Amino acid sequence: ALAATGEAEEAKKALAEIDLLNLTGAVANDRFPNNPAMRVQVAEAMLGMGRLAEASAELDAVLAESPDFAPAHRAKAAYHDRMNQPAQAAEHRRRAGQDAP
């Protein structure tokens, strides 16, 4: 409905918030305990909502436990892109085995 009224950005944020609630519920309810892929999805939902510091902290925690986990590096690259930190973004893309966007 929001997208239909020309409020596409608000629609994206609302969907990201719903995703975040669903994902954090799944992680918190031990349906996916300590699952790095789920935690990266939580961080990506946070990025979508503009909760950048929280997303970065979650990704840092995943990378501390799984330093070679490519999806976390890809998400961290997206975070650094949003923060206008191209060198850090490039390093995370390199570690993810991914070329520049």
Secondary structure, 3 states (H helix, E strand, C coil): CCHHHCCHHHHHHHHHHHHHHHHHHHHHCCCCCCCHHHHHHHHHHHHHHCCHHHHHHHHHHHHHHCCCCHHHHHHHHHHHHHCCCHHHHHHHHHHHCCCCC
